[in-house]
Amino acid sequence: MKPLKSAIAVAMLSAMVLTGCSSADTTENAGAAIDCTPSDGPVNLSFTSWIPGIESVVDVWNKANPEIQVKVQTGPNGNSGTYQNFFNQLKAGNAPDLGQVEYDALPNFRVQDGLMDVGACQDVADAQSDFIPWAWNQVSFGEKGSAYGIPQDTGPMALFYRSDLFTKNNIAIPTTWDEFAAAAVEVRKTGSYITNFSQNDINQFAGLVWQTGDSWFKNDGDAWNVELTGPGSTSVAEYWQDLIDRDLVSSYPGWTSEWDNAYNTGKVWSWNSAVWGANSIASGAPDTAGSWSVAPMPQWKKGDNDSGNWGGSSTVVFTGSEHPYEATKFALWLNTSAESLTMLNESANIYPATTAGLELPSLKEGVEFYGDQKIYDVFAAASTQVSSDFLWGPTMTQTYNSVSDGFKAAVTSKGTLVDSLKTAQEATIKELKTQSIPVAE
């Protein structure tokens, strides 16, 4: 993908001014102007995150780095208030040096002039090969030499399923989406559903689209292309609409007691979800311990090996930080150090974005809830099968809300999933124009 220009170019140039840098070149080389030299004397950094147990991890850094001390502040997850706080702080000129930002929120911060491009820092350039390529693409926007954050974790997807119920009813574990639809018919004969279609968590649907190789947004170098109705999105929407119309999937709102109960009682047998879903099932369906297994996502074509991604965050250096070198050094340690990654995995089930992180001893053990299956081997393979081409847009909150409104209508036969994507596309284009963000016509 070519460098983003127009509104984003202004953001990048503004960032250079705020960091006391100069540039004799265009947007393409703007990152090279960032000052990545060490500060004189002791440095105090501020860092905001919502990861459980992050304080203990930062303590390890502080004990080993007396000259670069990090003060951590915790808060609610991004969309529950922390992102708005970040934007308010950036506007007031008192943002923290570092913050946790999910991949789908990075474009919004970038067009608002909120992120430093630390890709020109030598330590960052040297570390790029340590990360899963598609995860690096999320923070670089596909631009060579750029990095608007350091990848923290990922959410490769796979199929969680009730192996006991599939075996008892002599139903084969589906390896393709056609087989999944056929299995849904057989499961429905038992009075249960093969899975639940989420009407309110659009990230899952986006992950299913990601598996097709399609992308909801693209940038041609001057403006954003909105492609919520591309061939991949449309195929996924039509597939699930068919299952909904035939009453082959449930539609409980996600993350509710009703949703938990459906899985805990065997009313729903499977869930196409991300690696972190392992803990969601274990906590929401405790009576089913030992009855679950994990398999690769069903494929659109037999023999393919494609996965999607659902979730993931980065550690960013905010515009205005007076210590980008030290901030970047901490961000790299946080997300590449075996000690840090192990602690983050054990305290918050963070799934690393580095290739070495996938080999952590804690991710090589059998999981009791899943019949002692080494489930993370499945996700390690899936993490290498995610397309690097998926790109988020700068107005994802609005896009999610628009799609969700349509999905809620679709599951009650008041519209279709394809219709909701069309409506959301129009609303997204309108929102981009309202914010004076260039849109490709």
C-alpha positions as CSV (number, residue, x, y, z in Angstrom):
1,M,0.0,0.0,0.0
2,K,1.3,3.5,-0.9
3,P,1.9,6.1,1.8
4,L,-1.3,7.8,3.1
5,K,-1.4,11.5,2.1
6,S,-3.9,14.4,2.4
7,A,-5.3,14.5,6.0
8,I,-2.8,11.9,7.2
9,A,0.2,13.7,5.7
10,V,-0.7,16.7,7.7
11,A,-0.8,14.5,10.8
12,M,2.6,13.2,10.1
13,L,4.2,16.5,9.4
14,S,2.6,18.0,12.6
15,A,4.1,15.1,14.5
16,M,7.5,16.0,13.2
17,V,7.2,19.5,14.4
18,L,6.0,18.5,17.8
19,T,9.0,16.2,18.3
20,G,11.5,18.8,17.4
21,C,12.5,17.1,14.1
22,S,13.0,18.4,10.6
23,S,12.6,16.9,7.2
24,A,13.9,17.8,3.8
25,D,11.7,15.2,2.1
26,T,8.1,14.4,1.5
27,T,5.6,12.2,3.4
28,E,7.3,9.1,2.1
29,N,10.4,9.8,4.2
30,A,8.8,11.6,7.1
31,G,9.5,8.8,9.5
32,A,13.3,9.3,9.0
33,A,13.1,12.7,10.7
34,I,12.0,11.3,14.1
35,D,14.7,11.8,16.7
36,C,15.6,8.4,18.1
37,T,18.6,9.4,20.1
38,P,18.7,8.8,23.9
39,S,17.7,11.6,26.2
40,D,20.3,13.1,28.6
41,G,19.9,11.9,32.2
42,P,17.1,9.9,33.9
43,V,13.8,9.6,32.1
44,N,10.3,9.2,33.5
45,L,7.7,7.8,31.1
46,S,3.9,7.5,31.5
47,F,2.0,4.5,30.1
48,T,-1.8,3.8,30.0
49,S,-3.1,0.3,29.5
50,W,-6.0,-1.9,30.6
51,I,-4.2,-5.3,30.7
52,P,-4.8,-7.1,34.0
53,G,-1.5,-7.4,35.9
54,I,0.4,-4.9,33.8
55,E,1.7,-3.2,36.9
56,S,3.7,-6.3,37.8
57,V,5.3,-6.4,34.4
58,V,6.2,-2.7,34.5
59,D,7.8,-3.3,37.9
60,V,10.1,-5.8,36.4
61,W,11.2,-3.2,33.8
62,N,11.6,-0.5,36.4
63,K,13.9,-2.7,38.6
64,A,16.1,-3.5,35.7
65,N,16.1,0.0,34.2
66,P,16.7,2.7,36.9
67,E,17.4,5.4,34.3
68,I,14.1,4.8,32.5
69,Q,11.3,4.6,34.9
70,V,7.7,3.9,33.7
71,K,4.6,4.9,35.6
72,V,1.6,2.9,34.5
73,Q,-2.0,4.0,34.7
74,T,-4.8,1.5,34.2
75,G,-8.3,2.2,33.0
76,P,-11.3,0.6,31.1
77,N,-10.7,-0.9,27.7
78,G,-10.3,1.4,24.8
79,N,-13.9,1.9,23.6
80,S,-15.2,2.0,27.2
81,G,-13.5,5.3,27.8
82,T,-9.7,5.1,27.5
83,Y,-9.7,6.1,23.8
84,Q,-11.7,9.2,24.5
85,N,-9.4,10.1,27.3
86,F,-6.5,9.7,24.9
87,F,-8.0,12.0,22.4
88,N,-8.9,14.6,25.1
89,Q,-5.3,14.4,26.4
90,L,-3.8,14.8,22.9
91,K,-5.9,17.8,22.3
92,A,-4.8,19.3,25.6
93,G,-1.2,18.4,25.0
94,N,-0.8,16.2,28.0
95,A,-1.2,12.7,26.6
96,P,0.9,9.9,28.1
97,D,4.2,8.9,26.4
98,L,2.8,5.4,25.7
99,G,-0.6,3.8,25.4
100,Q,-2.4,0.6,24.4
101,V,-4.3,0.9,21.2
102,E,-6.1,-1.9,19.4
103,Y,-5.3,-2.4,15.7
104,D,-8.8,-1.3,14.5
105,A,-8.4,2.0,16.4
106,L,-4.9,2.9,15.0
107,P,-6.2,4.6,11.8
108,N,-8.4,6.9,13.9
109,F,-5.5,8.0,16.0
110,R,-3.3,8.4,13.0
111,V,-5.6,10.7,11.1
112,Q,-6.1,12.7,14.3
113,D,-2.3,13.3,14.5
114,G,-2.0,11.2,17.6
115,L,0.8,8.7,16.8
116,M,4.6,8.9,16.3
117,D,6.0,6.9,13.4
118,V,8.9,5.2,15.2
119,G,9.8,3.0,12.2
120,A,13.0,4.9,11.6
121,C,14.4,4.0,15.0
122,Q,17.1,1.4,14.4
123,D,15.9,-0.8,17.3
124,V,12.4,-0.9,15.7
125,A,13.8,-1.7,12.3
126,D,15.9,-4.5,13.7
127,A,12.9,-5.9,15.6
128,Q,10.5,-6.1,12.6
129,S,11.5,-9.6,11.7
130,D,10.7,-10.8,15.2
131,F,7.0,-10.2,14.6
132,I,4.4,-12.1,12.6
133,P,4.3,-10.3,9.2
134,W,0.6,-9.6,9.1
135,A,0.7,-8.2,12.7
136,W,3.5,-5.8,11.6
137,N,1.3,-4.8,8.7
138,Q,-1.3,-3.6,11.2
139,V,1.0,-1.1,12.7
140,S,2.9,-0.1,9.6
141,F,-0.2,0.3,7.4
142,G,1.7,-1.6,4.8
143,E,4.3,1.2,4.4
144,K,7.9,0.1,4.3
145,G,10.0,1.6,7.1
146,S,7.0,2.8,9.1
147,A,5.7,1.7,12.5
148,Y,2.9,3.6,14.3
149,G,3.1,1.2,17.2
150,I,4.7,-2.0,18.3
151,P,2.5,-5.1,17.9
152,Q,1.4,-6.5,21.3
153,D,-1.0,-9.4,20.7
154,T,-3.1,-11.1,18.1
155,G,-6.3,-13.0,17.9
156,P,-6.0,-15.8,15.3
157,M,-9.2,-17.7,14.9
158,A,-10.1,-21.4,15.1
159,L,-13.2,-23.6,15.8
160,F,-14.0,-24.3,19.4
161,Y,-16.4,-27.3,19.5
162,R,-18.1,-29.8,21.8
163,S,-16.2,-32.9,20.8
164,D,-18.3,-35.1,23.1
165,L,-21.6,-34.0,21.4
166,F,-20.2,-34.3,17.9
167,T,-18.9,-37.8,18.7
168,K,-22.1,-38.9,20.5
169,N,-24.2,-37.9,17.5
170,N,-21.8,-39.3,14.9
171,I,-21.4,-35.8,13.2
172,A,-18.0,-35.2,11.6
173,I,-16.1,-32.1,12.5
174,P,-16.5,-29.8,9.6
175,T,-13.4,-28.8,7.7
176,T,-15.1,-26.6,5.1
177,W,-17.9,-24.1,5.3
178,D,-20.1,-26.4,3.1
179,E,-19.5,-29.2,5.6
180,F,-20.3,-26.7,8.4
181,A,-23.7,-25.9,6.9
182,A,-24.4,-29.6,6.4
183,A,-23.4,-30.3,10.0
184,A,-25.7,-27.5,11.2
185,V,-28.6,-29.4,9.7
186,E,-27.7,-32.5,11.7
187,V,-27.1,-30.6,14.9
188,R,-30.5,-28.9,14.6
189,K,-32.2,-32.3,14.5
190,T,-31.0,-32.8,18.1
191,G,-32.8,-29.6,19.2
192,S,-29.6,-27.6,19.5
193,Y,-27.6,-25.2,17.2
194,I,-24.2,-25.7,15.8
195,T,-23.2,-22.1,16.7
196,N,-24.4,-18.7,17.5
197,F,-24.4,-15.8,15.1
198,S,-23.4,-12.7,17.0
199,Q,-25.7,-9.8,16.3
200,N,-23.7,-7.2,18.3
201,D,-20.0,-8.1,18.1
202,I,-19.1,-7.2,14.5
203,N,-15.4,-8.0,15.1
204,Q,-16.2,-11.7,14.7
205,F,-17.9,-11.1,11.3
206,A,-14.9,-9.0,10.3
207,G,-12.6,-11.9,11.2
208,L,-14.7,-14.2,9.0
209,V,-14.3,-11.7,6.2
210,W,-10.6,-11.4,6.9
211,Q,-10.3,-15.2,6.2
212,T,-11.5,-14.6,2.6
213,G,-8.6,-12.3,1.9
214,D,-11.1,-9.4,1.5
215,S,-10.6,-6.0,3.3
216,W,-13.1,-3.5,4.4
217,F,-10.9,-0.5,3.7
218,K,-8.1,0.3,1.3
219,N,-6.0,3.5,0.6
220,D,-4.8,4.5,-2.8
221,G,-2.3,7.0,-1.5
222,D,-4.7,9.9,-1.6
223,A,-8.0,8.7,-0.2
224,W,-9.8,5.9,1.5
225,N,-11.8,3.3,-0.3
226,V,-14.6,1.8,1.7
227,E,-15.4,-1.8,0.6
228,L,-17.8,-3.3,3.1
229,T,-19.7,-4.9,0.2
230,G,-16.7,-6.5,-1.5
231,P,-17.0,-10.1,-2.8
232,G,-15.6,-11.6,0.4
233,S,-17.9,-9.6,2.7
234,T,-20.9,-10.4,0.5
235,S,-20.1,-14.1,0.3
236,V,-19.8,-14.3,4.1
237,A,-23.0,-12.3,4.6
238,E,-25.0,-14.5,2.2
239,Y,-23.6,-17.7,3.8
240,W,-24.7,-16.7,7.3
241,Q,-28.0,-15.2,6.1
242,D,-28.9,-18.7,4.7
243,L,-28.2,-20.3,8.1
244,I,-30.3,-17.7,9.8
245,D,-33.2,-18.1,7.4
246,R,-33.2,-21.9,7.9
247,D,-33.0,-21.5,11.7
248,L,-29.7,-23.4,11.8
249,V,-27.9,-20.9,14.1
250,S,-28.9,-19.2,17.3
251,S,-28.6,-15.4,17.6
252,Y,-28.1,-14.7,21.3
253,P,-26.5,-11.3,22.1
254,G,-22.8,-12.0,22.8
255,W,-21.3,-11.7,26.3
256,T,-24.7,-12.1,28.1
257,S,-25.9,-14.6,30.7
258,E,-28.2,-16.0,28.0
259,W,-25.2,-16.5,25.7
260,D,-23.2,-18.2,28.5
261,N,-26.2,-20.4,29.4
262,A,-26.6,-21.6,25.8
263,Y,-23.0,-22.9,25.8
264,N,-23.1,-24.2,29.3
265,T,-26.2,-26.3,28.7
266,G,-25.2,-27.7,25.2
267,K,-27.8,-25.6,23.4
268,V,-24.9,-24.4,21.2
269,W,-22.1,-26.7,20.2
270,S,-19.4,-24.5,18.6
271,W,-17.9,-21.1,18.3
272,N,-15.6,-19.7,15.6
273,S,-13.5,-17.4,17.7
274,A,-10.1,-16.1,18.5
275,V,-7.5,-17.6,20.7
276,W,-8.7,-15.6,23.7
277,G,-12.1,-17.3,23.3
278,A,-10.6,-20.3,25.2
279,N,-11.0,-18.4,28.5
280,S,-14.4,-17.0,27.5
281,I,-15.8,-20.5,27.1
282,A,-14.1,-21.8,30.3
283,S,-15.6,-19.0,32.4
284,G,-19.0,-18.9,30.7
285,A,-19.6,-22.6,30.5
286,P,-17.9,-24.2,33.5
287,D,-20.2,-27.3,33.6
288,T,-18.7,-28.4,30.2
289,A,-15.1,-28.7,31.3
290,G,-13.3,-31.5,29.5
291,S,-15.8,-31.6,26.7
292,W,-14.4,-29.1,24.3
293,S,-11.7,-29.3,21.6
294,V,-10.2,-26.9,19.0
295,A,-9.9,-27.4,15.3
296,P,-8.8,-25.1,12.4
297,M,-11.4,-22.8,11.0
298,P,-13.6,-24.3,8.2
299,Q,-12.2,-23.4,4.8
300,W,-14.1,-22.0,1.8
301,K,-12.3,-24.4,-0.5
302,K,-11.2,-27.9,0.7
303,G,-7.4,-28.0,1.1
304,D,-7.0,-24.3,1.8
305,N,-5.3,-23.1,5.0
306,D,-6.6,-19.6,5.6
307,S,-7.5,-18.0,9.0
308,G,-9.0,-14.8,10.2
309,N,-8.1,-12.6,13.1
310,W,-10.3,-11.2,15.8
311,G,-8.7,-8.6,18.1
312,G,-5.2,-7.6,19.0
313,S,-3.5,-4.4,20.3
314,S,-0.3,-2.4,19.9
315,T,1.8,-0.2,22.2
316,V,2.0,3.2,20.7
317,V,4.2,6.3,21.3
318,F,1.9,9.3,21.3
319,T,2.6,12.6,19.5
320,G,4.2,15.0,21.9
321,S,6.3,12.5,23.9
322,E,9.7,14.1,24.7
323,H,11.4,10.7,24.9
324,P,10.5,8.7,21.8
325,Y,13.8,6.7,22.1
326,E,13.2,5.5,25.6
327,A,9.4,5.0,25.0
328,T,10.2,2.8,22.0
329,K,12.8,0.9,24.0
330,F,10.2,0.1,26.7
331,A,7.5,-0.8,24.1
332,L,9.9,-3.3,22.4
333,W,10.9,-4.9,25.7
334,L,7.2,-5.2,26.7
335,N,6.3,-7.0,23.5
336,T,9.4,-9.1,22.7
337,S,11.0,-10.0,26.0
338,A,10.4,-13.6,27.0
339,E,10.0,-12.6,30.6
340,S,7.4,-9.9,29.8
341,L,5.5,-12.1,27.3
342,T,5.3,-14.9,29.8
343,M,4.0,-12.7,32.5
344,L,1.4,-11.1,30.2
345,N,0.2,-14.5,29.0
346,E,-0.1,-15.9,32.5
347,S,-1.8,-12.8,34.0
348,A,-4.0,-11.7,31.1
349,N,-3.8,-14.5,28.5
350,I,-2.1,-12.2,26.0
351,Y,-1.3,-14.1,22.9
352,P,2.0,-12.7,21.6
353,A,2.5,-11.1,18.2
354,T,6.1,-12.3,17.9
355,T,7.1,-15.6,16.3
356,A,9.2,-16.5,19.3
357,G,6.3,-15.7,21.6
358,L,4.3,-18.5,20.1
359,E,6.8,-20.9,21.5
360,L,6.4,-19.9,25.1
361,P,6.4,-23.0,27.4
362,S,3.0,-21.9,28.8
363,L,1.6,-22.1,25.3
364,K,2.9,-25.7,24.7
365,E,1.0,-27.3,27.5
366,G,-2.2,-29.3,27.4
367,V,-5.3,-27.3,28.7
368,E,-7.4,-29.3,31.2
369,F,-10.7,-27.6,30.2
370,Y,-10.0,-28.8,26.6
371,G,-9.4,-32.4,27.6
372,D,-5.6,-31.7,27.9
373,Q,-5.4,-30.8,24.2
374,K,-2.5,-28.6,23.3
375,I,-4.9,-26.1,21.8
376,Y,-2.4,-23.3,21.3
377,D,-0.6,-25.4,18.6
378,V,-3.8,-24.9,16.5
379,F,-3.6,-21.2,17.0
380,A,0.1,-21.0,16.4
381,A,-0.6,-22.6,13.0
382,A,-3.5,-20.2,12.4
383,S,-1.4,-17.2,13.2
384,T,0.7,-17.9,10.1
385,Q,-2.3,-18.2,7.9
386,V,-3.8,-14.7,8.3
387,S,-3.7,-12.4,5.4
388,S,-1.6,-9.3,5.6
389,D,-4.0,-7.3,3.4
390,F,-6.8,-6.5,5.8
391,L,-6.9,-2.8,6.7
392,W,-9.1,-1.0,9.2
393,G,-10.6,2.4,8.6
394,P,-10.4,5.6,10.6
395,T,-14.1,5.6,11.8
396,M,-14.5,2.0,13.1
397,T,-16.8,2.9,16.0
398,Q,-19.4,4.3,13.6
399,T,-18.9,1.4,11.2
400,Y,-19.4,-1.2,13.9
401,N,-22.5,0.5,15.1
402,S,-24.0,0.8,11.6
403,V,-23.3,-2.9,10.9
404,S,-24.6,-4.0,14.3
405,D,-27.9,-2.1,13.8
406,G,-28.4,-3.9,10.5
407,F,-27.5,-7.3,11.9
408,K,-29.9,-7.0,14.8
409,A,-32.7,-6.3,12.3
410,A,-31.6,-9.2,10.0
411,V,-31.8,-11.8,12.8
412,T,-35.5,-10.8,13.3
413,S,-36.2,-11.0,9.5
414,K,-36.4,-7.2,9.2
415,G,-33.6,-7.0,6.6
416,T,-30.6,-9.0,5.5
417,L,-27.0,-9.0,6.4
418,V,-26.1,-7.8,2.9
419,D,-28.5,-4.9,3.2
420,S,-26.8,-4.0,6.5
421,L,-23.4,-3.9,4.9
422,K,-24.7,-1.7,2.1
423,T,-26.2,0.7,4.7
424,A,-23.1,0.7,6.8
425,Q,-21.0,1.5,3.7
426,E,-23.0,4.5,2.9
427,A,-23.0,5.7,6.5
428,T,-19.2,5.2,6.7
429,I,-18.5,7.2,3.6
430,K,-20.7,10.0,5.0
431,E,-18.9,10.0,8.3
432,L,-15.5,10.1,6.6
433,K,-16.6,13.1,4.6
434,T,-18.0,14.8,7.7
435,Q,-14.6,14.5,9.3
436,S,-13.0,15.8,6.1
437,I,-11.1,12.6,5.5
438,P,-10.6,12.1,1.8
439,V,-12.8,9.4,0.2
440,A,-12.1,7.7,-3.1
441,E,-15.1,8.2,-5.4
